[in-house]
Amino acid sequence: MRDFTWGIAATGGIARVVGAAIVAEPGMRVAAVGSRNLVRAQALAAELGAASAYGSYEQLCADPAVDAVYVATPHAQHLPVAAAAIAAGKAVLCEKPLAATLDDAEKMVRMAREAGVFLMEAMWMRFNPLIRLLAADPRFGEIRSVQASFGFAAAYDPAHRLWAPELGGGALLDLGIYPFGLAQLLLGMPSDLRVTGSLAPTGVDAEAAGVLLYPGGRHALVATSLLGNYPNQASVVGRQMRADIPAPFWAPQRIILTGPSMDPEEHVLDPADNGYAGELREVRAATAEGRTESSIMPLDESLAMMGLLADARGQIA
């Protein structure tokens, strides 16, 4: 069986990390790297053992040696790069968030569905084996509460992607998607959302704290920030069991389960099996099976999250 081949769009830090995960995965390889800067594309291609490097994303997507494209550009560039890949019939793994705006995300999903091409948001938290174990464990009973935070003090630079509105900056899209996403995974979409926060001088959200409300008093408390160093931990409380997820909760190395009628259980991640590997395997399996969407990270849930984050941002004055 031939290798499943990838094209990597962009050359930043996350492109290198996922590229290395591809190289480490049996039966996969990086066939090409694309960037608006050909020299950078050539450097990353050499690093990952890719045969081709391109100075445009369109050339990358047109390469017949590429089975799937991993989109690792800044958020605002996700739509045009994914659109080029979809038009070329390539499966697409698009870094989170799916796009910079809900409108862009809806366009991307519509394109993929109309073309019958696989598209998935690269929400690696959903593919972490410990998070999947936690989400599937019936011993929790009804989950009543989720608490999670993700924040760090980032140096203010209006040109940096975290602070620049034209690049899809802000705490919510880059960091907040994880605590909000954990609540979405375990509790679903809230019936109400109440958020407070503050804006940076550029107009992007610098911090946000929210309460997600669900029927019957169930709730999630989430927080994200570019202004301070948060615990970056999470807890999940059910009627019968609790999970404590140490930092970084979105990529845990271990979780601890406790309950009144059980001894504490510690579950530890196999270092070779992280969320990146799970994403890559899902794309390969889906294309082999002829699926155009993932049941682990469904497109409708990606769109719902984009809407939720937009609502949260709209509540910050």
C-alpha positions as CSV (number, residue, x, y, z in Angstrom):
1,M,0.0,0.0,0.0
2,R,1.4,3.4,-1.0
3,D,1.9,6.2,1.5
4,F,-0.8,8.7,2.2
5,T,0.7,12.0,1.2
6,W,0.4,15.5,2.5
7,G,0.9,19.0,1.3
8,I,1.6,21.6,4.0
9,A,0.3,25.1,3.4
10,A,2.5,27.6,5.4
11,T,5.8,27.3,7.3
12,G,5.1,28.6,10.8
13,G,5.5,26.8,14.1
14,I,2.3,24.7,13.9
15,A,3.2,23.6,10.3
16,R,6.5,22.3,11.6
17,V,4.9,20.5,14.5
18,V,2.2,18.8,12.4
19,G,4.7,18.1,9.7
20,A,6.9,16.3,12.1
21,A,3.8,14.3,13.3
22,I,3.2,13.3,9.7
23,V,6.8,12.1,9.2
24,A,6.5,10.1,12.4
25,E,3.3,8.4,11.4
26,P,3.7,5.0,9.6
27,G,2.4,5.0,6.1
28,M,2.4,8.8,5.7
29,R,4.8,11.4,4.3
30,V,5.0,15.0,3.4
31,A,5.1,15.3,-0.4
32,A,5.2,19.1,-0.7
33,V,5.3,22.4,1.2
34,G,3.8,25.7,0.0
35,S,4.3,29.2,1.1
36,R,4.1,32.7,-0.3
37,N,7.8,32.7,0.5
38,L,9.5,30.1,-1.7
39,V,12.8,30.1,0.4
40,R,10.8,29.2,3.5
41,A,8.9,26.5,1.7
42,Q,12.1,25.0,0.4
43,A,13.6,25.0,3.9
44,L,10.7,23.3,5.5
45,A,10.4,20.8,2.6
46,A,14.1,19.9,3.2
47,E,13.5,19.5,6.9
48,L,10.5,17.2,6.4
49,G,11.9,15.2,3.5
50,A,9.4,16.6,1.0
51,A,10.2,16.3,-2.7
52,S,8.6,19.6,-3.7
53,A,8.3,23.2,-2.5
54,Y,6.1,25.9,-4.0
55,G,6.0,29.7,-3.8
56,S,2.2,29.7,-3.9
57,Y,-0.6,27.8,-2.2
58,E,-2.3,27.3,-5.6
59,Q,0.7,25.4,-6.9
60,L,0.8,23.3,-3.7
61,C,-2.9,22.3,-4.1
62,A,-2.5,21.4,-7.8
63,D,0.4,19.0,-7.1
64,P,-0.9,15.5,-8.2
65,A,1.4,13.9,-5.6
66,V,-0.6,15.4,-2.7
67,D,-3.6,13.5,-1.3
68,A,-4.5,15.9,1.5
69,V,-3.6,19.5,2.3
70,Y,-3.0,20.7,5.9
71,V,-3.8,24.4,6.1
72,A,-1.6,26.1,8.7
73,T,-1.9,29.7,7.6
74,P,-3.1,32.5,9.9
75,H,-6.9,32.3,10.4
76,A,-7.8,35.0,7.9
77,Q,-6.1,33.0,5.1
78,H,-7.9,29.7,5.8
79,L,-10.7,30.2,3.4
80,P,-8.8,31.0,0.2
81,V,-6.2,28.2,0.8
82,A,-8.9,25.7,1.7
83,A,-10.9,26.8,-1.3
84,A,-8.0,26.1,-3.6
85,A,-7.5,22.7,-2.1
86,I,-11.2,21.8,-2.4
87,A,-11.2,23.0,-6.0
88,A,-8.3,20.6,-6.7
89,G,-10.2,17.7,-5.1
90,K,-7.8,17.4,-2.1
91,A,-8.9,16.4,1.3
92,V,-8.5,19.3,3.7
93,L,-7.4,19.4,7.4
94,C,-7.7,23.1,8.4
95,E,-6.1,24.4,11.5
96,K,-8.5,25.7,14.2
97,P,-10.5,27.9,14.2
98,L,-12.0,26.7,10.9
99,A,-11.9,30.4,9.7
100,A,-11.6,33.9,10.9
101,T,-15.4,34.5,10.7
102,L,-18.5,32.5,10.8
103,D,-19.3,33.7,7.2
104,D,-16.0,32.4,6.0
105,A,-16.5,29.1,7.7
106,E,-19.9,28.7,6.2
107,K,-18.5,29.4,2.7
108,M,-15.8,26.8,3.3
109,V,-18.2,24.1,4.4
110,R,-20.6,24.8,1.6
111,M,-17.7,24.5,-1.0
112,A,-16.6,21.2,0.5
113,R,-20.1,19.7,0.6
114,E,-21.0,20.8,-2.9
115,A,-17.7,19.3,-4.2
116,G,-18.0,16.1,-2.1
117,V,-14.5,16.8,-0.7
118,F,-13.4,15.9,2.8
119,L,-13.0,18.8,5.2
120,M,-12.2,18.8,8.9
121,E,-11.2,21.4,11.5
122,A,-7.9,20.4,13.2
123,M,-9.2,20.5,16.7
124,W,-6.5,18.2,18.2
125,M,-8.1,18.3,21.6
126,R,-10.9,16.1,20.3
127,F,-8.4,13.5,19.1
128,N,-6.4,13.3,22.3
129,P,-7.0,9.7,23.6
130,L,-7.5,10.9,27.2
131,I,-10.1,13.5,26.2
132,R,-11.8,10.8,24.2
133,L,-11.7,8.4,27.1
134,L,-13.2,11.0,29.4
135,A,-16.0,12.0,26.9
136,A,-17.0,8.3,26.5
137,D,-16.9,7.3,30.2
138,P,-20.5,6.5,31.4
139,R,-19.4,6.5,35.0
140,F,-19.8,10.3,35.2
141,G,-23.6,10.0,35.0
142,E,-25.0,13.4,34.0
143,I,-22.3,16.0,33.6
144,R,-23.3,19.0,35.7
145,S,-20.3,21.3,35.3
146,V,-17.2,22.0,33.2
147,Q,-14.6,24.5,34.2
148,A,-11.6,25.4,32.0
149,S,-9.2,28.3,31.3
150,F,-6.5,29.0,28.8
151,G,-4.5,32.2,29.1
152,F,-1.0,33.6,29.0
153,A,0.6,37.0,29.0
154,A,1.5,37.9,25.4
155,A,3.7,40.8,24.6
156,Y,1.6,43.4,22.8
157,D,2.5,43.9,19.2
158,P,-0.2,45.3,16.9
159,A,1.4,43.6,13.9
160,H,1.5,40.1,15.5
161,R,-1.3,37.7,14.5
162,L,-2.6,37.5,18.0
163,W,-3.3,41.2,18.2
164,A,-4.0,42.1,14.5
165,P,-7.7,42.0,13.5
166,E,-6.9,41.5,9.8
167,L,-5.1,38.2,10.8
168,G,-8.0,37.0,12.9
169,G,-6.4,38.0,16.2
170,G,-7.9,37.8,19.7
171,A,-7.9,35.5,22.6
172,L,-11.2,33.8,21.8
173,L,-10.3,32.5,18.4
174,D,-6.8,31.4,19.3
175,L,-7.1,30.2,22.9
176,G,-10.7,30.4,24.0
177,I,-11.8,27.9,21.4
178,Y,-10.3,25.2,23.7
179,P,-12.3,25.9,26.9
180,F,-15.4,26.7,24.9
181,G,-14.7,23.6,22.9
182,L,-14.4,21.3,25.9
183,A,-17.8,22.6,27.1
184,Q,-19.3,22.0,23.7
185,L,-17.9,18.4,23.6
186,L,-19.2,17.4,27.0
187,L,-22.4,19.5,27.4
188,G,-23.3,20.5,23.8
189,M,-24.4,24.0,22.8
190,P,-25.7,26.2,25.6
191,S,-29.1,27.7,25.9
192,D,-27.6,31.0,27.0
193,L,-24.2,32.6,27.1
194,R,-23.0,35.5,29.3
195,V,-19.5,36.9,28.7
196,T,-17.4,39.8,30.0
197,G,-13.9,40.8,28.9
198,S,-11.8,43.6,27.4
199,L,-10.5,44.8,24.1
200,A,-6.9,45.5,23.0
201,P,-6.1,48.8,21.3
202,T,-6.3,47.1,17.9
203,G,-9.9,46.2,18.7
204,V,-9.4,42.4,19.1
205,D,-10.6,40.7,22.3
206,A,-7.7,40.6,24.9
207,E,-9.6,38.5,27.4
208,A,-12.9,36.9,28.0
209,A,-14.7,35.0,30.8
210,G,-18.0,33.4,30.3
211,V,-20.8,31.3,31.7
212,L,-22.4,28.8,29.4
213,L,-25.9,27.9,30.7
214,Y,-27.7,24.7,30.0
215,P,-31.2,23.3,31.0
216,G,-31.6,22.2,34.5
217,G,-28.8,24.3,36.0
218,R,-25.9,22.6,34.2
219,H,-23.2,25.1,33.3
220,A,-19.6,25.7,32.1
221,L,-17.3,28.4,33.4
222,V,-14.6,29.3,30.8
223,A,-11.9,31.9,30.6
224,T,-9.3,33.0,28.2
225,S,-6.7,35.8,28.1
226,L,-3.7,37.3,26.4
227,L,-3.1,39.5,29.4
228,G,-2.3,37.0,32.2
229,N,-1.0,33.5,33.0
230,Y,-4.0,31.3,33.8
231,P,-3.9,27.8,35.4
232,N,-4.8,26.3,32.0
233,Q,-6.4,23.4,33.8
234,A,-9.9,21.9,33.6
235,S,-12.4,20.0,35.7
236,V,-15.4,18.0,34.8
237,V,-18.0,17.2,37.4
238,G,-20.7,14.6,37.0
239,R,-23.3,13.3,39.4
240,Q,-21.1,10.2,40.1
241,M,-17.5,11.1,39.2
242,R,-15.2,14.0,38.7
243,A,-12.2,14.5,36.3
244,D,-9.3,16.8,37.0
245,I,-7.3,17.6,33.9
246,P,-3.9,19.2,34.6
247,A,-2.3,21.8,32.3
248,P,-2.4,21.8,29.4
249,F,-6.0,20.5,29.5
250,W,-6.4,20.7,25.7
251,A,-3.5,18.3,25.3
252,P,-3.3,16.4,28.6
253,Q,-0.6,13.9,29.4
254,R,-2.7,12.6,32.3
255,I,-6.1,12.8,33.9
256,I,-7.3,11.9,37.3
257,L,-10.8,10.4,37.9
258,T,-12.3,10.4,41.4
259,G,-15.7,9.5,43.0
260,P,-17.2,8.6,46.3
261,S,-17.4,4.9,45.5
262,M,-14.0,4.5,43.7
263,D,-10.3,4.8,44.3
264,P,-8.7,7.6,42.3
265,E,-7.7,6.6,38.8
266,E,-4.9,8.1,36.9
267,H,-4.8,7.7,33.2
268,V,-1.5,8.5,31.4
269,L,-1.1,9.3,27.7
270,D,1.1,7.1,25.5
271,P,3.7,9.6,24.2
272,A,3.5,8.2,20.7
273,D,-0.3,8.8,20.5
274,N,-1.2,12.4,20.7
275,G,-4.0,14.5,19.2
276,Y,-2.0,15.3,16.1
277,A,-1.6,11.6,15.2
278,G,-5.4,11.1,15.7
279,E,-6.2,13.9,13.3
280,L,-4.0,12.6,10.6
281,R,-5.3,9.1,10.9
282,E,-8.9,10.3,10.7
283,V,-8.2,12.1,7.4
284,R,-6.6,9.0,6.0
285,A,-9.3,6.7,7.1
286,A,-12.1,9.1,5.9
287,T,-10.6,9.4,2.4
288,A,-10.1,5.6,2.2
289,E,-13.7,5.0,3.2
290,G,-15.1,7.8,1.0
291,R,-16.4,9.9,3.9
292,T,-16.4,13.7,3.4
293,E,-16.9,14.6,7.0
294,S,-15.6,13.4,10.4
295,S,-17.8,12.0,13.1
296,I,-15.2,13.0,15.7
297,M,-15.1,16.6,14.6
298,P,-18.3,17.2,12.6
299,L,-18.5,20.3,10.4
300,D,-21.8,21.3,12.0
301,E,-20.1,21.5,15.4
302,S,-17.2,23.5,13.9
303,L,-19.8,26.0,12.5
304,A,-21.7,26.0,15.9
305,M,-18.5,26.9,17.7
306,M,-17.7,29.7,15.2
307,G,-21.2,31.1,16.0
308,L,-20.7,30.8,19.7
309,L,-17.3,32.6,19.7
310,A,-18.8,35.3,17.5
311,D,-21.6,35.7,20.1
312,A,-19.0,35.8,22.9
313,R,-16.9,38.5,21.1
314,G,-20.1,40.5,20.5
315,Q,-20.7,40.8,24.2
316,I,-17.3,42.4,25.0
317,A,-17.6,46.2,24.9
